[in-house]
């Protein structure tokens, strides 16, 4: 069941077309909504899109405004799509107070995840490996997730989506969205101030929540578990896992003010990724490389991942569930300017799974989007590759609907390449959108 939305900017023109077809706007609802009787759970907003397609046009207009406003509003908008209305407090322009507030909010986020003990996070991580491992890949697996995070999976226990959703809904999700919005707002305001007045001193310290490093002049290499990194300049390398409860840190924040930087991880959960945690990257300058694998570069699995890149011609390359992807969580990749390259194996570039929202926003530049090339679409189209990306969302038939997957490119002469299931597509009580406002663009996909 693919949701196709035909949106007209003028309702009078639409009414004329519908009248010629012998119907009116009340006949636009999707005929198979009765299938929802067999579906255990889905986002109410998706049912609204399907029952009243014109509402999707209204939502689109507001969504575009929210995304153009800025990265903080982008996250608040995603929370609203999940049914949560939140506000953030005003700015407190003081570095020390900001750090203390980050520590305080991190502790609160950790408290919200108390129902997820270490055994549960290990089951969640192993479930991720099972969901995102395919024997038909032409690329090697990134390895056993247990080895990466220091545990031995209990392979006799199957952690179903039913179980994951039960655990997810046991959390105070509204409070979690509110705390994450506060964090993102603090990081945005702090990075904006530091860009004009970089830190003139450097210091580092260990805390129970992770390391804190402030200063970072010159070319640096970061490894280990960090709560907060503020790096002033230089061509830096970040070899880091993202935010994973109990295994790394519940919150990871990177603020890099300048330099041609590299963010890398060769396995599961890289920079800008969150699994029952919040991973945030703010990069304010330079031509940067994001080379990661699964659940990274703005990806949240029962958590939140956000990457904000302000300027530069950047290269975003990752594996599965990346570059703006959410599954029972939110993932946002927000690139304000520059001619960028985006590449993912699968579930990338504006992807959403069950109860998720994934957003890739690109403000300007001549960009290239590529998704696929690794997982063959057997047995239906065995000579083509799956993408499930570029504004794509999928549920799990028949039990669960998906979420909202969105790719929005504002301007530039862009190229989109994909295999099957891509470029504004959705399946089973899900919504997928690709918006491109202007430019001489090229689209290529299998179906």
C-alpha positions as CSV (number, residue, x, y, z in Angstrom):
1,X,0.0,0.0,0.0
2,X,1.9,3.0,-1.3
3,X,0.6,6.5,-0.3
4,X,0.6,8.8,-3.3
5,X,-0.3,12.4,-2.6
6,X,-1.3,14.8,-5.5
7,X,-1.3,18.3,-4.1
8,X,-2.8,21.3,-5.8
9,X,-1.9,24.8,-4.6
10,X,-5.4,26.1,-5.5
11,X,-8.4,24.3,-4.1
12,X,-10.7,25.9,-6.7
13,X,-8.7,24.3,-9.5
14,X,-8.8,20.9,-7.7
15,X,-12.5,21.2,-7.3
16,X,-13.0,21.7,-11.0
17,X,-10.9,18.6,-11.8
18,X,-12.8,16.5,-9.3
19,X,-16.2,17.7,-10.6
20,X,-15.1,16.7,-14.1
21,X,-14.4,13.2,-12.6
22,X,-17.8,13.0,-11.0
23,X,-16.6,13.5,-7.4
24,X,-15.5,16.1,-4.9
25,X,-12.9,16.7,-2.1
26,X,-14.9,14.4,0.2
27,X,-14.1,11.5,-2.1
28,X,-10.3,11.8,-1.8
29,X,-9.9,9.5,1.2
30,X,-7.8,6.4,0.7
31,X,-10.1,3.4,0.1
32,X,-8.1,0.9,2.1
33,X,-8.3,2.6,5.5
34,X,-10.3,-0.3,6.7
35,X,-7.1,-2.2,6.8
36,X,-6.3,-0.2,9.9
37,X,-8.5,-2.6,11.8
38,X,-5.7,-5.2,11.4
39,X,-2.9,-2.8,12.3
40,X,-2.0,-2.6,16.0
41,X,-0.4,0.8,16.0
42,X,0.4,3.7,13.7
43,X,0.9,7.5,13.8
44,X,-2.4,9.4,13.9
45,X,-1.0,12.1,11.6
46,X,-0.4,9.4,8.9
47,X,-4.0,8.4,9.1
48,X,-5.0,12.0,8.7
49,X,-2.9,12.2,5.5
50,X,-4.6,9.2,4.1
51,X,-8.2,10.1,5.2
52,X,-7.9,13.7,4.1
53,X,-5.1,14.1,1.5
54,X,-5.6,17.9,1.3
55,X,-4.4,18.1,4.9
56,X,-1.0,16.8,3.7
57,X,-0.7,20.0,1.6
58,X,-1.4,22.2,4.6
59,X,1.2,20.2,6.6
60,X,3.7,20.5,3.8
61,X,3.5,24.2,3.7
62,X,4.0,24.5,7.5
63,X,6.8,21.9,7.5
64,X,8.7,23.8,4.9
65,X,8.4,27.0,6.9
66,X,9.6,25.2,10.0
67,X,12.6,23.7,8.3
68,X,13.7,26.9,6.7
69,X,13.4,28.7,10.1
70,X,16.3,26.7,11.6
71,X,17.5,23.4,13.1
72,X,15.8,24.0,16.5
73,X,12.4,24.6,14.9
74,X,13.0,21.5,12.7
75,X,13.3,19.3,15.7
76,X,10.3,20.9,17.5
77,X,8.3,20.3,14.3
78,X,9.2,16.6,14.3
79,X,8.0,16.4,17.9
80,X,4.7,18.0,16.8
81,X,4.3,15.3,14.1
82,X,4.5,12.7,16.9
83,X,1.8,14.6,18.8
84,X,3.9,16.6,21.3
85,X,3.9,20.4,21.5
86,X,7.0,21.8,23.2
87,X,8.7,25.0,23.8
88,X,12.3,25.8,24.8
89,X,13.5,28.4,27.3
90,X,15.4,31.5,26.4
91,X,19.2,31.7,26.0
92,X,21.6,32.0,28.9
93,X,24.8,33.4,27.3
94,X,27.4,31.8,29.6
95,X,29.7,28.9,28.7
96,X,29.9,27.5,32.2
97,X,26.2,27.7,32.8
98,X,25.6,26.0,29.4
99,X,27.9,23.1,30.4
100,X,26.1,22.7,33.7
101,X,22.7,22.8,32.0
102,X,23.9,20.2,29.5
103,X,25.0,17.9,32.4
104,X,21.7,18.5,34.1
105,X,19.6,17.7,31.1
106,X,21.8,14.6,30.3
107,X,21.0,13.3,33.8
108,X,17.3,13.8,33.2
109,X,17.5,12.0,29.9
110,X,19.3,9.1,31.5
111,X,16.6,9.0,34.2
112,X,13.9,8.8,31.5
113,X,15.6,5.7,30.1
114,X,15.7,4.0,33.5
115,X,13.3,1.2,32.4
116,X,16.0,0.3,29.8
117,X,18.5,-1.5,31.9
118,X,21.8,-2.9,30.5
119,X,20.2,-6.3,29.6
120,X,17.5,-4.5,27.6
121,X,20.0,-2.3,25.8
122,X,21.9,-5.4,24.8
123,X,18.7,-7.0,23.5
124,X,18.0,-3.7,21.6
125,X,21.4,-3.7,20.0
126,X,21.2,-7.3,19.0
127,X,17.7,-6.6,17.5
128,X,19.3,-3.8,15.5
129,X,21.9,-6.2,14.1
130,X,19.2,-8.7,13.1
131,X,17.1,-6.0,11.5
132,X,20.0,-4.5,9.5
133,X,21.9,-7.6,8.4
134,X,21.3,-9.1,5.0
135,X,23.0,-12.1,3.5
136,X,22.7,-10.7,0.0
137,X,24.8,-7.6,0.6
138,X,27.8,-7.2,-1.7
139,X,29.6,-5.4,1.2
140,X,31.0,-7.1,4.3
141,X,29.1,-6.8,7.5
142,X,30.5,-4.3,10.0
143,X,30.9,-7.1,12.4
144,X,29.2,-8.5,15.4
145,X,27.5,-5.8,17.4
146,X,28.2,-7.6,20.7
147,X,32.0,-7.4,20.1
148,X,31.7,-3.7,19.3
149,X,29.9,-2.9,22.5
150,X,31.5,-5.5,24.8
151,X,28.7,-8.1,25.4
152,X,27.7,-11.5,24.3
153,X,24.2,-11.5,22.8
154,X,21.7,-14.1,24.0
155,X,20.7,-15.4,20.6
156,X,18.0,-17.6,22.1
157,X,15.8,-14.6,22.8
158,X,14.0,-12.8,20.0
159,X,13.2,-9.2,20.6
160,X,10.2,-8.4,18.4
161,X,8.9,-5.0,17.3
162,X,6.0,-5.6,19.7
163,X,8.5,-5.7,22.5
164,X,10.6,-2.8,21.3
165,X,7.4,-0.6,21.0
166,X,6.2,-1.7,24.4
167,X,9.5,-0.6,25.9
168,X,9.5,2.6,23.9
169,X,6.0,3.6,25.0
170,X,6.9,2.9,28.6
171,X,9.1,5.9,28.5
172,X,8.0,9.5,29.0
173,X,8.4,10.4,25.3
174,X,6.9,13.9,25.6
175,X,9.4,14.8,28.3
176,X,12.2,13.2,26.2
177,X,11.3,15.4,23.2
178,X,11.2,18.5,25.5
179,X,14.7,17.8,26.9
180,X,16.2,17.1,23.5
181,X,14.7,20.3,22.2
182,X,16.3,22.2,25.1
183,X,19.7,20.5,24.4
184,X,19.5,21.4,20.7
185,X,18.6,25.0,21.5
186,X,21.5,25.3,24.0
187,X,24.0,23.8,21.5
188,X,22.7,26.1,18.7
189,X,23.0,29.2,20.7
190,X,26.3,28.2,22.2
191,X,27.8,27.4,18.8
192,X,26.6,30.7,17.4
193,X,28.2,32.7,20.2
194,X,31.5,30.7,20.0
195,X,31.7,31.2,16.2
196,X,32.1,34.9,16.9
197,X,34.1,34.5,20.1
198,X,36.0,31.2,20.2
199,X,37.2,29.9,23.6
200,X,40.6,31.4,24.4
201,X,41.4,28.7,26.9
202,X,41.4,24.9,26.7
203,X,40.5,22.4,29.3
204,X,39.3,18.8,29.7
205,X,37.8,16.8,32.5
206,X,36.2,13.5,33.2
207,X,32.6,13.3,34.5
208,X,30.3,10.3,35.3
209,X,28.4,11.3,32.2
210,X,31.5,11.2,29.9
211,X,34.5,13.3,29.0
212,X,34.3,17.1,28.4
213,X,36.8,18.8,26.2
214,X,36.8,22.5,25.4
215,X,39.2,24.4,23.2
216,X,40.7,22.1,20.7
217,X,43.0,24.4,18.7
218,X,44.9,22.8,15.9
219,X,44.5,19.4,14.3
220,X,43.1,16.9,16.9
221,X,42.0,13.3,17.0
222,X,39.1,12.4,19.4
223,X,38.5,8.8,20.6
224,X,36.6,7.5,23.5
225,X,33.3,8.4,25.2
226,X,32.5,12.1,25.3
227,X,29.6,14.0,26.7
228,X,30.8,17.3,25.1
229,X,33.5,18.4,22.7
230,X,34.0,22.0,21.7
231,X,36.7,22.4,19.1
232,X,37.8,25.8,17.9
233,X,39.7,25.1,14.6
234,X,41.9,22.7,12.7
235,X,41.3,19.7,10.5
236,X,40.0,17.2,13.2
237,X,39.3,13.5,13.2
238,X,36.4,12.2,15.3
239,X,36.7,8.4,15.7
240,X,33.7,8.0,17.9
241,X,30.7,5.8,18.6
242,X,27.4,7.7,19.0
243,X,25.2,7.9,22.0
244,X,24.3,4.5,23.3
245,X,22.8,4.1,26.8
246,X,25.0,2.0,29.2
247,X,27.6,1.4,26.4
248,X,29.0,4.9,25.6
249,X,27.2,8.0,26.9
250,X,23.5,8.8,27.1
251,X,24.2,12.1,25.3
252,X,27.1,13.0,23.0
253,X,27.5,16.6,21.7
254,X,30.2,17.8,19.3
255,X,30.6,21.4,18.4
256,X,33.3,22.1,15.8
257,X,33.7,25.7,14.8
258,X,36.0,25.4,11.8
259,X,38.2,23.2,9.7
260,X,37.9,20.3,7.2
261,X,36.9,17.6,9.6
262,X,36.3,13.9,9.4
263,X,33.7,12.0,11.4
264,X,34.1,8.3,11.2
265,X,33.0,4.9,12.5
266,X,33.3,1.5,10.9
267,X,30.5,-0.3,12.7
268,X,27.1,0.3,14.4
269,X,26.1,3.7,15.8
270,X,28.5,6.5,14.7
271,X,28.7,10.2,15.3
272,X,25.3,11.9,15.1
273,X,23.6,8.6,16.0
274,X,21.5,7.7,19.1
275,X,20.3,4.4,20.5
276,X,18.3,5.1,23.6
277,X,20.4,8.2,23.7
278,X,20.9,11.6,22.0
279,X,23.8,12.2,19.5
280,X,24.3,15.8,18.3
281,X,26.9,17.2,15.9
282,X,27.2,20.9,15.1
283,X,29.8,21.7,12.5
284,X,30.1,25.4,11.6
285,X,32.7,25.5,8.9
286,X,34.9,23.6,6.4
287,X,34.5,21.0,3.8
288,X,33.8,18.0,6.0
289,X,33.7,14.2,5.5
290,X,31.2,12.1,7.3
291,X,32.3,8.5,6.8
292,X,30.3,6.1,8.9
293,X,28.3,2.9,8.8
294,X,25.0,2.0,10.4
295,X,22.8,4.3,12.5
296,X,24.8,7.5,12.1
297,X,24.9,11.0,10.6
298,X,21.5,12.0,12.1
299,X,19.8,8.7,13.1
300,X,17.8,7.7,16.1
301,X,16.7,4.2,17.1
302,X,14.6,4.6,20.2
303,X,16.6,7.8,20.5
304,X,17.6,10.9,18.7
305,X,20.4,11.8,16.3
306,X,21.0,15.2,14.8
307,X,23.7,16.6,12.6
308,X,23.8,20.3,11.7
309,X,26.4,21.4,9.1
310,X,26.4,25.1,8.4
311,X,28.7,25.6,5.4
312,X,31.1,23.9,3.1
313,X,31.0,21.2,0.3
314,X,30.6,18.1,2.4
315,X,30.6,14.4,1.8
316,X,28.1,12.3,3.8
317,X,28.7,8.6,3.3
318,X,27.2,5.8,5.4
319,X,25.5,2.5,5.5
320,X,22.0,1.5,6.8
321,X,19.7,3.9,8.6
322,X,21.6,7.1,8.2
323,X,21.6,10.7,6.9
324,X,18.2,11.6,8.5
325,X,16.6,8.4,9.7
326,X,14.3,7.5,12.6
327,X,12.9,4.3,14.1
328,X,10.8,4.8,17.2
329,X,12.8,8.0,17.4
330,X,14.0,11.0,15.3
331,X,16.9,11.5,13.0
332,X,17.7,14.9,11.3
333,X,20.5,15.8,9.0
334,X,20.4,19.5,8.4
335,X,22.8,21.0,5.9
336,X,22.4,24.7,5.4
337,X,24.6,25.4,2.4
338,X,27.3,24.0,0.0
339,X,27.4,21.5,-2.8
340,X,27.2,18.2,-1.0
341,X,27.2,14.5,-1.7
342,X,24.9,12.1,0.2
343,X,25.3,8.4,-0.1
344,X,23.7,5.5,1.9
345,X,23.2,1.8,1.5
346,X,19.6,1.5,2.7
347,X,17.0,3.3,4.9
348,X,18.7,6.7,4.4
349,X,18.3,10.3,3.3
350,X,15.0,11.0,5.0
351,X,13.8,7.5,6.2
352,X,11.3,6.6,8.9
353,X,10.4,3.2,10.3
354,X,7.8,2.4,13.0
355,X,6.9,5.5,15.0
356,X,9.9,7.3,13.5
357,X,10.7,10.5,11.7
358,X,13.7,11.0,9.5
359,X,14.5,14.3,7.8
360,X,17.2,15.4,5.4
361,X,17.2,19.1,4.8
362,X,19.5,20.9,2.4
363,X,19.3,24.6,2.0
364,X,21.3,25.4,-1.1
365,X,24.0,24.1,-3.5
366,X,24.2,21.6,-6.3
367,X,23.9,18.4,-4.5
368,X,24.1,14.7,-5.4
369,X,21.9,12.1,-3.6
370,X,22.7,8.4,-4.0
371,X,21.0,5.5,-2.2
372,X,21.4,1.8,-2.8
373,X,23.9,-0.3,-4.7
374,X,24.4,-2.9,-2.0
375,X,21.3,-4.9,-1.3
376,X,19.7,-6.8,-4.2
377,X,15.9,-6.7,-4.4
378,X,15.4,-10.5,-4.5
379,X,13.2,-12.2,-5.6
380,X,11.1,-9.5,-7.2
381,X,13.8,-7.6,-9.1
382,X,16.9,-9.7,-8.6
383,X,19.1,-7.5,-10.8
384,X,18.3,-4.2,-9.1
385,X,19.1,-2.9,-5.7
386,X,16.9,-1.7,-2.9
387,X,17.1,1.8,-1.6
388,X,14.1,2.5,0.7
389,X,15.4,6.1,0.9
390,X,15.1,9.7,-0.2
391,X,11.8,10.5,1.5
392,X,10.7,7.0,2.3
393,X,8.8,5.4,5.2
394,X,7.7,1.8,5.8
395,X,5.7,0.0,8.5
396,X,5.7,-3.7,9.3
397,X,2.7,-5.3,7.7
398,X,0.2,-6.1,9.1
399,X,1.0,-5.0,12.7
400,X,2.6,-1.6,12.6
401,X,2.5,1.5,10.6
402,X,5.6,3.5,9.8
403,X,6.4,7.2,10.3
404,X,7.3,10.2,8.3
405,X,10.3,10.2,5.9
406,X,11.2,13.5,4.3
407,X,13.9,14.9,2.0
408,X,13.7,18.6,1.4
409,X,16.1,20.4,-0.9
410,X,15.4,24.1,-1.3
411,X,17.6,25.1,-4.2
412,X,20.3,24.1,-6.6
413,X,20.7,21.8,-9.6
414,X,20.5,18.5,-7.9
415,X,20.8,14.8,-8.9
416,X,18.9,11.9,-7.3
417,X,19.9,8.3,-7.9
418,X,18.2,5.3,-6.3
419,X,17.0,1.8,-6.8
420,X,13.7,0.4,-5.6
421,X,11.4,2.2,-3.2
422,X,12.7,5.7,-3.2
423,X,12.0,9.4,-3.8
424,X,8.8,10.2,-2.0
425,X,7.4,6.7,-1.4
426,X,5.8,4.9,1.5
427,X,4.3,1.5,2.5
428,X,1.8,0.4,5.1
429,X,0.4,3.4,7.0
430,X,3.4,5.5,6.4
431,X,4.2,8.8,4.7
432,X,7.2,9.6,2.4
433,X,7.9,13.0,0.9
434,X,10.5,14.5,-1.4
435,X,10.3,18.2,-1.9
436,X,12.6,20.1,-4.2
437,X,11.7,23.8,-4.6
438,X,13.9,24.9,-7.5
439,X,16.7,24.1,-9.9
440,X,17.4,22.0,-12.9
441,X,17.2,18.6,-11.2
442,X,17.7,15.0,-12.4
443,X,15.9,12.0,-10.9
444,X,16.7,8.4,-11.6
445,X,15.2,5.4,-9.7
446,X,14.1,1.8,-10.5
447,X,10.6,2.1,-9.0
